[in-house]
Amino acid sequence: MDIALIVLAFICVVIGIIGAVVPGLPGPPVAWLGLLILFLSTPHVSTLALILYGVIAAIITVIDYVVPSTFTKRFGGSRLGVWGCNIGLLISIIGLPFGPQGLLGLIFWPFAGAFVGEMIGCKDFRKALKAACGAFFGFLTGTFIKLAYGIVLLIHMIVLIA
């Protein structure tokens, strides 16, 4: 039974890593679920590590939704650009159940929202495009953070089991 749970734990972590790259799949929480399964099946995982990784997973999940609007502002976006990015993010979350176009929406809608918000506010194409690129780079940054978390968790689990 323990071997089956260990295999299930590693499957969860691998799905979590895939979820870091595939929009719409909650990567860090699924990867943490793998650590929880490992915690329940073997004495190798400390309670402190389990709690720490859980808190980090929760923080990363929240950050993933905040980073695009933060980057929009960093790339020169105005308040309207940030609002547009956030509205685009909400539209993309609503569109997730609708298949691949919903998944692509997680990339497209925050970008489009920031662009439209900036065009309404300043009507400067270059500034609007720069702010929209900030939303896109924010998406990439969130993806990288989730991917790094999943890989660190996988390495930690391999070290614990080996």
N, C-alpha and C positions, 0 to 999 in steps of 0.2 A: 504493500500500500504506500509506503514512504517513497518508493521509486516513482510510482505513478504521480504522486503529489509533486515531487521534485521536477518531473518532466512537465507537468501542468504549470508549475511556477515559471519554468524557462519559456514555455510557450507564451505565457502572459507577458513576459518581458519582451520577447521578440515581437509580439503584436503591439506592445507599447512603443517599441522602436519604429515599427511600420507606421503606427499612429502619429508619430512625430512628424513624418513626412507627408502622410495622406491627410489632407484637411478633413475635419469632421470626426475623426476617430480620437478619443481622448487618450493620448499617448501616456503621459506621466501617471495618471490614476490607474490605468491598466497595468503598467509596469510595476507600480507599487503593489497592486493586487498580487502579482507574482511573488514579491518579497513577503507579503503577508502569508501566502500559501506556504512558502518555504519556512517561515517562522513557525507556522502551526505544525509542520511535518518533521522538522529537525531542530535540534538544540543549537544549531550553528549561528542563528541570527539573534542579536541582542535586542532587548525591548527598546533601548535607547536608539539604536540604529533604525528600527522599524518606525518609531515616532518621528525621528529626524527626517528620514526619507519621505514619510507621509506629509509632514509640514512643507518640505521642499516641493513635493508634487503639487500640493494645493497652491503654493505661491506661484509656481511656474504656470499652472493652469490659469490663474488670475492674470498674471503678467502677459500671457499670450494674447489676451483680449485688450490689454492696455497699451502694449508696445506700438501697434500701428498708429494710434492717434498721437502718442508721444513723439514718434518719429516724424509725423506730419508737422507737428509744431516745430521740432528741431530743424526741419528742412525749410522753415520760413512760412509755414502755414499760419493763417490767421485763425481766429475763433470759428469763423464759418467753415474753414477747411477742416478743422478738428471735428466740428459738429457733423460735417458731411461724411468724414471718415467713420465716425461712430454710427451714424445712421446707416451707412453702407455695411458696416459690420453687423448691425441688427438684421438688415435685409438678407445678408448672406447666411446668418444663423437660421433664419426662418426658411431659407431655401434649401438647407441641407437634406431634408427628407426627400427631395425631388431628384435624387440621383446625381450623376456626374456633373450636370450643369450646376447643381447646388454646391458641389465640392469646388468647382472652378469659381463659383461666386465668392468663396472666402478670399480669393485672391483679387477678383475683379471689383466687387462692390466697394470695399474700403478705398481702393484706388480711385474708382469713379466718383465716389462720394466726396473725397477730398478735392478732386479736380473740379467738380461742379460747385462745391462750396466756395472754393477760391475764385472761380469764374464769376460767381454771383457777387462776391465781396470786392474783388479788385479788377476783374476783367482783363487781367494780364495773363496771357497764355503761358508764358515761360514760368512765371511764379506759380501758377496753378499746376503745371506739369511737375515742377520741382517738389511741391507739397505732396502731390499724388505719388511721386517716386518715394517720398519719405514713408508713406503708408505701405508701399510695396516692400521697402527695405525693413520696415518694422515687422511685416509678416515673415520675411526671411530670417530675421533675428529671432523671433519667437520660435520658428521651426528649428533653428540651430540649437537654441537652449533646450528645447524638448528632446532633440536628438542626443545631445550631450548627456542629459540626465539619464536617458534610457541606456546609453552605452556604459556610463559609469555604474549604473545599477546592475547591468549584465556582468561587467567585470567583477564587481563586488560579489555577486552571487557565485560566479565561477571560482573565485578565490576561497569563498566560504566552503564550497562543496569539495574542492580539490584537496 
